[in-house]
């Protein structure tokens, strides 16, 4: 049983890595569309985007799990965290990374990528594991609900882009080289994975 779980976790890690770009792009597009659907002018109501706020409340456990992963990875790579909080404008909870003191570009890109990869891996583990250990249907539903909330949060955020830009500005020459190198390495790995019959 233990060996089966280990094999499953390894397969899950490979699968999570392979689908991370798809999840990232899909979640970013979905989040962008939801943000665009909000009110554009000054608002008198408690939130500018009721639907986004509603989804944040519905997926709160998954959101908290995602933010926990984001915080742990940021702390692990010594990326400064400015604040952990929510915004009534769009009803989101976020771990805000400090932009005025960015680390090297390579570290920023690795942190952002590992954040999404770890979240995708955790989500798919929550989807598959309850079935493997034969949990009750109610618990399977709870695990899947949390997993869906995690995947919903796997989007690129404006603060992430601001951090990358700030890191590039702090070290323009080496930063550009790190950015190009990271993208080329990642692109080569995914090209090999998709075109080489890895998935």
C-alpha positions as CSV (number, residue, x, y, z in Angstrom):
1,X,0.0,0.0,0.0
2,X,2.8,2.4,0.9
3,X,4.7,1.7,-2.3
4,X,1.4,2.3,-4.3
5,X,1.0,5.7,-2.6
6,X,4.7,6.6,-3.4
7,X,4.3,5.6,-7.0
8,X,1.0,7.6,-7.1
9,X,2.7,10.7,-5.6
10,X,5.6,10.5,-8.2
11,X,3.1,10.1,-11.0
12,X,1.1,13.0,-9.6
13,X,4.2,15.2,-9.4
14,X,5.1,14.5,-13.1
15,X,1.5,15.1,-14.2
16,X,1.2,18.3,-12.1
17,X,4.4,19.6,-13.7
18,X,3.1,18.8,-17.2
19,X,-0.2,20.6,-16.7
20,X,1.0,23.6,-14.6
21,X,1.2,25.9,-17.7
22,X,-2.3,25.0,-18.7
23,X,-3.7,25.5,-15.2
24,X,-1.8,28.8,-14.9
25,X,-3.1,30.2,-18.2
26,X,-6.6,28.9,-17.6
27,X,-6.9,30.3,-14.1
28,X,-5.3,33.6,-15.2
29,X,-7.8,34.0,-18.1
30,X,-10.8,33.1,-15.8
31,X,-9.6,35.5,-13.1
32,X,-9.1,38.3,-15.6
33,X,-12.6,37.8,-17.0
34,X,-14.0,37.9,-13.5
35,X,-12.1,41.1,-12.6
36,X,-13.3,42.8,-15.9
37,X,-16.9,42.0,-15.0
38,X,-16.7,44.1,-11.9
39,X,-17.8,47.8,-11.6
40,X,-15.4,50.2,-13.2
41,X,-16.4,53.4,-11.3
42,X,-16.4,54.3,-7.6
43,X,-18.7,52.1,-5.7
44,X,-21.0,52.6,-2.8
45,X,-21.6,48.9,-2.2
46,X,-19.3,46.7,0.0
47,X,-17.5,45.3,-3.0
48,X,-16.8,46.2,-6.6
49,X,-17.1,42.6,-7.8
50,X,-19.8,40.6,-6.1
51,X,-19.2,37.5,-8.1
52,X,-15.5,37.4,-7.3
53,X,-16.2,38.0,-3.7
54,X,-18.8,35.2,-3.7
55,X,-16.3,32.8,-5.2
56,X,-13.7,33.8,-2.7
57,X,-16.1,33.0,0.1
58,X,-17.2,29.7,-1.5
59,X,-13.6,28.6,-2.1
60,X,-12.2,30.1,1.2
61,X,-10.5,26.8,2.4
62,X,-8.8,26.3,-0.9
63,X,-7.8,30.0,-1.1
64,X,-6.3,29.8,2.4
65,X,-4.4,26.6,1.4
66,X,-3.1,28.3,-1.7
67,X,-2.0,31.3,0.3
68,X,-0.3,29.1,2.8
69,X,1.7,27.4,0.0
70,X,2.5,30.9,-1.4
71,X,3.7,32.1,2.0
72,X,5.9,29.0,2.7
73,X,7.6,29.2,-0.7
74,X,8.2,32.9,-0.4
75,X,9.7,32.5,3.1
76,X,11.7,29.5,1.9
77,X,13.4,31.5,-0.8
78,X,13.6,34.6,1.5
79,X,11.3,36.7,-0.6
80,X,10.0,39.5,1.6
81,X,6.3,39.5,2.3
82,X,4.7,42.9,2.6
83,X,1.3,41.9,3.9
84,X,-1.3,39.1,4.1
85,X,-4.8,40.4,3.7
86,X,-7.9,40.9,1.7
87,X,-9.2,43.6,-0.6
88,X,-12.8,44.7,-0.5
89,X,-12.4,46.0,-4.0
90,X,-12.5,42.6,-5.5
91,X,-13.0,40.5,-2.4
92,X,-9.7,38.6,-2.7
93,X,-7.3,37.3,-0.1
94,X,-3.6,37.5,-1.1
95,X,-0.1,37.2,0.1
96,X,1.4,40.5,-1.1
97,X,5.1,40.1,-2.0
98,X,7.3,43.2,-1.3
99,X,8.1,44.9,-4.6
100,X,10.5,47.7,-3.4
101,X,13.2,45.1,-2.4
102,X,13.0,42.4,-5.0
103,X,15.4,39.4,-5.1
104,X,17.2,38.4,-8.3
105,X,15.0,37.8,-11.3
106,X,15.8,34.1,-11.3
107,X,14.7,33.6,-7.7
108,X,11.5,35.5,-8.4
109,X,10.7,33.3,-11.4
110,X,11.5,30.1,-9.5
111,X,9.3,31.2,-6.6
112,X,6.4,32.1,-8.8
113,X,6.7,28.8,-10.8
114,X,7.1,26.6,-7.7
115,X,4.1,28.4,-6.1
116,X,1.8,27.3,-8.9
117,X,3.4,23.8,-9.3
118,X,3.1,23.1,-5.6
119,X,-0.5,24.3,-5.6
120,X,-1.4,22.1,-8.6
121,X,0.4,19.1,-7.0
122,X,-1.5,19.6,-3.7
123,X,-4.8,20.0,-5.5
124,X,-4.5,16.8,-7.5
125,X,-3.3,15.0,-4.4
126,X,-6.5,16.0,-2.7
127,X,-8.5,14.8,-5.7
128,X,-6.8,11.4,-6.0
129,X,-5.8,10.5,-2.5
130,X,-9.3,10.1,-0.9
131,X,-10.2,7.6,-3.6
132,X,-7.0,5.6,-2.9
133,X,-7.6,5.3,0.8
134,X,-11.4,4.7,0.4
135,X,-12.8,7.7,2.3
136,X,-16.5,8.3,2.6
137,X,-18.2,10.2,-0.3
138,X,-18.7,13.3,2.0
139,X,-15.0,13.5,2.7
140,X,-14.2,13.0,-1.0
141,X,-16.5,16.0,-1.8
142,X,-14.7,18.1,0.9
143,X,-11.3,17.3,-0.5
144,X,-12.4,18.0,-4.1
145,X,-13.9,21.3,-3.0
146,X,-10.7,22.4,-1.4
147,X,-8.7,21.2,-4.5
148,X,-11.0,23.2,-6.8
149,X,-10.4,26.3,-4.6
150,X,-6.7,25.9,-4.9
151,X,-6.8,25.5,-8.7
152,X,-9.1,28.6,-8.9
153,X,-6.3,30.6,-7.2
154,X,-3.5,29.4,-9.5
155,X,-3.4,32.6,-11.6
156,X,-0.8,35.2,-12.4
157,X,-1.5,38.3,-10.4
158,X,-0.6,41.9,-11.1
159,X,1.6,42.0,-8.0
160,X,3.6,39.0,-9.4
161,X,4.2,41.0,-12.6
162,X,5.2,44.1,-10.6
163,X,7.7,42.0,-8.7
164,X,9.3,40.6,-11.9
165,X,9.5,44.1,-13.4
166,X,11.0,45.5,-10.2
167,X,13.6,42.7,-10.2
168,X,14.5,43.4,-13.8
169,X,14.9,47.1,-13.1
170,X,17.2,46.5,-10.1
171,X,19.6,44.4,-12.2
172,X,18.9,45.2,-15.8
173,X,21.7,43.2,-17.6
174,X,21.9,40.1,-15.4
175,X,18.1,40.2,-14.9
176,X,17.4,40.0,-18.6
177,X,19.9,37.1,-18.9
178,X,18.3,35.3,-16.0
179,X,14.8,35.9,-17.5
180,X,15.7,34.6,-20.9
181,X,17.6,31.6,-19.5
182,X,14.7,30.6,-17.2
183,X,12.2,30.9,-20.1
184,X,14.5,28.9,-22.5
185,X,15.1,26.1,-20.0
186,X,11.4,25.9,-19.0
187,X,10.4,26.1,-22.7
188,X,12.9,23.3,-23.6
189,X,11.6,21.1,-20.8
190,X,8.0,21.5,-21.8
191,X,8.7,21.1,-25.5
192,X,10.5,17.8,-24.7
193,X,7.7,16.8,-22.5
194,X,4.9,17.5,-24.9
195,X,6.5,16.8,-28.2
196,X,8.6,13.9,-27.0
197,X,5.7,11.9,-26.0
198,X,6.1,12.4,-22.3
199,X,2.4,13.0,-21.7
